[in-house]
Every structure is written in structure tokens, then in C-alpha cells.
Amino acid sequence: MDVADPLDVNLTDVDLMGEVELTTMLMVAASASDEPLEQEQIDKLLGLAEPAPEAPGMP
């Protein structure tokens, strides 16, 4: 008797596939690093832009 593997699914959702790819990149980078990843490294892996400077009067 064959039991269906619940994790054997086709990923056809483009957004979901993108999230899986980002998560995979983070896991690979973290496992290859001897130290925890710094926020700047994580942001770069995720393709985030430089943080905007805080506006005057903003905490």
C-alpha cells in the first residue's frame, strides 16, 4: 500500500515560491556562517533597500 507524502506538492504559487527561495537563501547563509548573521546581512539577502534616514523630530 502506497502512502501519499503530504509534503510532495507542486509549488505553483509565485509568491509562495519566492518566499521559499528567500527562506532557503537565509538558511544556507546562516549555516555557512560561523557567527549569527547581522541584520545588514539579512537585509541584503532579502533584497531590502538601505533604511531611510529618520525624519527630524521622529524618535
N, CA, C and O atoms as a GROMACS GRO file, in nm:
protein
  236
    1MET      N    1   0.084  -0.117   0.000
    1MET     CA    2   0.000   0.000   0.000
    1MET      C    3   0.089   0.125   0.000
    1MET      O    4   0.179   0.137   0.083
    2ASP      N    5   0.063   0.216  -0.094
    2ASP     CA    6   0.138   0.340  -0.101
    2ASP      C    7   0.071   0.447  -0.016
    2ASP      O    8  -0.051   0.464  -0.020
    3VAL      N    9   0.152   0.517   0.061
    3VAL     CA   10   0.101   0.627   0.142
    3VAL      C   11   0.148   0.756   0.078
    3VAL      O   12   0.267   0.774   0.053
    4ALA      N   13   0.055   0.846   0.050
    4ALA     CA   14   0.090   0.973  -0.014
    4ALA      C   15   0.169   1.059   0.083
    4ALA      O   16   0.135   1.071   0.201
    5ASP      N   17   0.275   1.119   0.032
    5ASP     CA   18   0.358   1.210   0.111
    5ASP      C   19   0.291   1.347   0.111
    5ASP      O   20   0.280   1.409   0.006
    6PRO      N   21   0.246   1.396   0.226
    6PRO     CA   22   0.178   1.526   0.230
    6PRO      C   23   0.268   1.643   0.192
    6PRO      O   24   0.219   1.751   0.161
    7LEU      N   25   0.400   1.623   0.196
    7LEU     CA   26   0.493   1.730   0.160
    7LEU      C   27   0.532   1.728   0.013
    7LEU      O   28   0.605   1.816  -0.032
    8ASP      N   29   0.483   1.631  -0.061
    8ASP     CA   30   0.514   1.620  -0.204
    8ASP      C   31   0.407   1.694  -0.283
    8ASP      O   32   0.312   1.634  -0.333
    9VAL      N   33   0.424   1.825  -0.293
    9VAL     CA   34   0.326   1.909  -0.362
    9VAL      C   35   0.397   1.996  -0.464
    9VAL      O   36   0.515   2.028  -0.448
   10ASN      N   37   0.326   2.034  -0.566
   10ASN     CA   38   0.380   2.127  -0.664
   10ASN      C   39   0.358   2.269  -0.614
   10ASN      O   40   0.248   2.304  -0.572
   11LEU      N   41   0.463   2.350  -0.618
   11LEU     CA   42   0.450   2.490  -0.580
   11LEU      C   43   0.425   2.571  -0.706
   11LEU      O   44   0.516   2.597  -0.784
   12THR      N   45   0.301   2.610  -0.725
   12THR     CA   46   0.267   2.688  -0.844
   12THR      C   47   0.237   2.833  -0.809
   12THR      O   48   0.222   2.916  -0.898
   13ASP      N   49   0.227   2.863  -0.681
   13ASP     CA   50   0.202   2.999  -0.635
   13ASP      C   51   0.334   3.076  -0.642
   13ASP      O   52   0.430   3.042  -0.572
   14VAL      N   53   0.340   3.178  -0.726
   14VAL     CA   54   0.463   3.254  -0.748
   14VAL      C   55   0.511   3.320  -0.619
   14VAL      O   56   0.631   3.318  -0.590
   15ASP      N   57   0.419   3.378  -0.542
   15ASP     CA   58   0.457   3.442  -0.417
   15ASP      C   59   0.514   3.341  -0.317
   15ASP      O   60   0.614   3.367  -0.251
   16LEU      N   61   0.449   3.226  -0.308
   16LEU     CA   62   0.496   3.122  -0.217
   16LEU      C   63   0.634   3.074  -0.259
   16LEU      O   64   0.721   3.054  -0.174
   17MET      N   65   0.656   3.055  -0.388
   17MET     CA   66   0.786   3.010  -0.436
   17MET      C   67   0.894   3.113  -0.403
   17MET      O   68   1.006   3.076  -0.367
   18GLY      N   69   0.862   3.240  -0.415
   18GLY     CA   70   0.956   3.345  -0.380
   18GLY      C   71   0.993   3.340  -0.232
   18GLY      O   72   1.110   3.357  -0.196
   19GLU      N   73   0.894   3.318  -0.148
   19GLU     CA   74   0.919   3.308  -0.004
   19GLU      C   75   1.006   3.187   0.029
   19GLU      O   76   1.094   3.194   0.114
   20VAL      N   77   0.980   3.076  -0.038
   20VAL     CA   78   1.061   2.956  -0.017
   20VAL      C   79   1.206   2.982  -0.058
   20VAL      O   80   1.298   2.940   0.011
   21GLU      N   81   1.226   3.051  -0.169
   21GLU     CA   82   1.361   3.082  -0.215
   21GLU      C   83   1.433   3.173  -0.116
   21GLU      O   84   1.550   3.150  -0.085
   22LEU      N   85   1.364   3.276  -0.066
   22LEU     CA   86   1.426   3.367   0.032
   22LEU      C   87   1.462   3.293   0.161
   22LEU      O   88   1.571   3.311   0.215
   23THR      N   89   1.371   3.209   0.208
   23THR     CA   90   1.397   3.132   0.329
   23THR      C   91   1.515   3.039   0.309
   23THR      O   92   1.599   3.024   0.398
   24THR      N   93   1.523   2.978   0.192
   24THR     CA   94   1.634   2.887   0.162
   24THR      C   95   1.766   2.963   0.161
   24THR      O   96   1.865   2.915   0.216
   25MET      N   97   1.768   3.081   0.100
   25MET     CA   98   1.891   3.161   0.097
   25MET      C   99   1.936   3.198   0.238
   25MET      O  100   2.055   3.193   0.269
   26LEU      N  101   1.840   3.235   0.323
   26LEU     CA  102   1.874   3.269   0.461
   26LEU      C  103   1.929   3.148   0.536
   26LEU      O  104   2.026   3.161   0.611
   27MET      N  105   1.868   3.033   0.518
   27MET     CA  106   1.915   2.912   0.586
   27MET      C  107   2.054   2.873   0.541
   27MET      O  108   2.137   2.834   0.623
   28VAL      N  109   2.081   2.882   0.412
   28VAL     CA  110   2.214   2.848   0.360
   28VAL      C  111   2.318   2.945   0.414
   28VAL      O  112   2.425   2.904   0.458
   29ALA      N  113   2.287   3.075   0.410
   29ALA     CA  114   2.381   3.176   0.459
   29ALA      C  115   2.408   3.157   0.609
   29ALA      O  116   2.522   3.168   0.653
   30ALA      N  117   2.304   3.131   0.686
   30ALA     CA  118   2.320   3.113   0.830
   30ALA      C  119   2.402   2.988   0.860
   30ALA      O  120   2.484   2.989   0.952
   31SER      N  121   2.380   2.882   0.786
   31SER     CA  122   2.455   2.759   0.814
   31SER      C  123   2.600   2.770   0.769
   31SER      O  124   2.686   2.699   0.822
   32ALA      N  125   2.629   2.858   0.673
   32ALA     CA  126   2.766   2.875   0.626
   32ALA      C  127   2.845   2.974   0.712
   32ALA      O  128   2.967   2.984   0.699
   33SER      N  129   2.775   3.047   0.798
   33SER     CA  130   2.839   3.149   0.881
   33SER      C  131   2.881   3.091   1.015
   33SER      O  132   2.811   3.008   1.074
   34ASP      N  133   2.997   3.136   1.062
   34ASP     CA  134   3.045   3.092   1.194
   34ASP      C  135   2.978   3.169   1.307
   34ASP      O  136   2.980   3.125   1.422
   35GLU      N  137   2.917   3.282   1.274
   35GLU     CA  138   2.851   3.366   1.372
   35GLU      C  139   2.710   3.396   1.325
   35GLU      O  140   2.679   3.377   1.208
   36PRO      N  141   2.624   3.443   1.416
   36PRO     CA  142   2.489   3.482   1.373
   36PRO      C  143   2.497   3.590   1.265
   36PRO      O  144   2.585   3.676   1.269
   37LEU      N  145   2.404   3.586   1.171
   37LEU     CA  146   2.401   3.688   1.067
   37LEU      C  147   2.360   3.821   1.128
   37LEU      O  148   2.272   3.827   1.214
   38GLU      N  149   2.424   3.928   1.083
   38GLU     CA  150   2.387   4.061   1.128
   38GLU      C  151   2.268   4.108   1.046
   38GLU      O  152   2.245   4.060   0.935
   39GLN      N  153   2.192   4.201   1.102
   39GLN     CA  154   2.072   4.249   1.035
   39GLN      C  155   2.103   4.301   0.895
   39GLN      O  156   2.024   4.280   0.803
   40GLU      N  157   2.216   4.368   0.879
   40GLU     CA  158   2.255   4.420   0.747
   40GLU      C  159   2.272   4.307   0.645
   40GLU      O  160   2.232   4.320   0.530
   41GLN      N  161   2.331   4.195   0.689
   41GLN     CA  162   2.348   4.080   0.601
   41GLN      C  163   2.213   4.020   0.563
   41GLN      O  164   2.190   3.985   0.447
   42ILE      N  165   2.124   4.010   0.660
   42ILE     CA  166   1.991   3.955   0.634
   42ILE      C  167   1.915   4.044   0.537
   42ILE      O  168   1.855   3.995   0.441
   43ASP      N  169   1.919   4.175   0.562
   43ASP     CA  170   1.851   4.269   0.473
   43ASP      C  171   1.904   4.258   0.330
   43ASP      O  172   1.826   4.262   0.234
   44LYS      N  173   2.035   4.244   0.315
   44LYS     CA  174   2.095   4.232   0.182
   44LYS      C  175   2.047   4.104   0.113
   44LYS      O  176   2.014   4.106  -0.006
   45LEU      N  177   2.044   3.992   0.187
   45LEU     CA  178   1.996   3.866   0.130
   45LEU      C  179   1.850   3.876   0.086
   45LEU      O  180   1.810   3.815  -0.013
   46LEU      N  181   1.772   3.952   0.161
   46LEU     CA  182   1.630   3.967   0.130
   46LEU      C  183   1.604   4.071   0.023
   46LEU      O  184   1.490   4.089  -0.021
   47GLY      N  185   1.710   4.141  -0.018
   47GLY     CA  186   1.695   4.241  -0.123
   47GLY      C  187   1.632   4.371  -0.075
   47GLY      O  188   1.572   4.444  -0.154
   48LEU      N  189   1.645   4.398   0.055
   48LEU     CA  190   1.588   4.520   0.109
   48LEU      C  191   1.680   4.638   0.082
   48LEU      O  192   1.803   4.624   0.085
   49ALA      N  193   1.622   4.752   0.057
   49ALA     CA  194   1.699   4.874   0.032
   49ALA      C  195   1.757   4.926   0.162
   49ALA      O  196   1.719   4.881   0.271
   50GLU      N  197   1.847   5.020   0.150
   50GLU     CA  198   1.904   5.085   0.267
   50GLU      C  199   1.790   5.148   0.347
   50GLU      O  200   1.695   5.199   0.288
   51PRO      N  201   1.797   5.145   0.479
   51PRO     CA  202   1.691   5.208   0.556
   51PRO      C  203   1.689   5.360   0.532
   51PRO      O  204   1.794   5.424   0.520
   52ALA      N  205   1.570   5.414   0.526
   52ALA     CA  206   1.556   5.558   0.506
   52ALA      C  207   1.599   5.630   0.632
   52ALA      O  208   1.575   5.584   0.743
   53PRO      N  209   1.664   5.745   0.615
   53PRO     CA  210   1.703   5.822   0.734
   53PRO      C  211   1.579   5.869   0.808
   53PRO      O  212   1.476   5.899   0.747
   54GLU      N  213   1.589   5.875   0.940
   54GLU     CA  214   1.475   5.916   1.021
   54GLU      C  215   1.446   6.064   0.996
   54GLU      O  216   1.538   6.144   0.983
   55ALA      N  217   1.320   6.098   0.990
   55ALA     CA  218   1.279   6.237   0.972
   55ALA      C  219   1.306   6.315   1.100
   55ALA      O  220   1.296   6.260   1.209
   56PRO      N  221   1.340   6.443   1.088
   56PRO     CA  222   1.362   6.523   1.208
   56PRO      C  223   1.239   6.521   1.299
   56PRO      O  224   1.125   6.530   1.253
   57GLY      N  225   1.264   6.508   1.428
   57GLY     CA  226   1.155   6.505   1.525
   57GLY      C  227   1.093   6.367   1.543
   57GLY      O  228   1.004   6.351   1.626
   58MET      N  229   1.139   6.268   1.469
   58MET     CA  230   1.086   6.131   1.481
   58MET      C  231   1.178   6.053   1.574
   58MET      O  232   1.300   6.058   1.558
   59PRO      N  233   1.121   5.983   1.670
   59PRO     CA  234   1.206   5.903   1.762
   59PRO      C  235   1.270   5.785   1.695
   59PRO      O  236   1.344   5.710   1.759
   0.00000   0.00000   0.00000
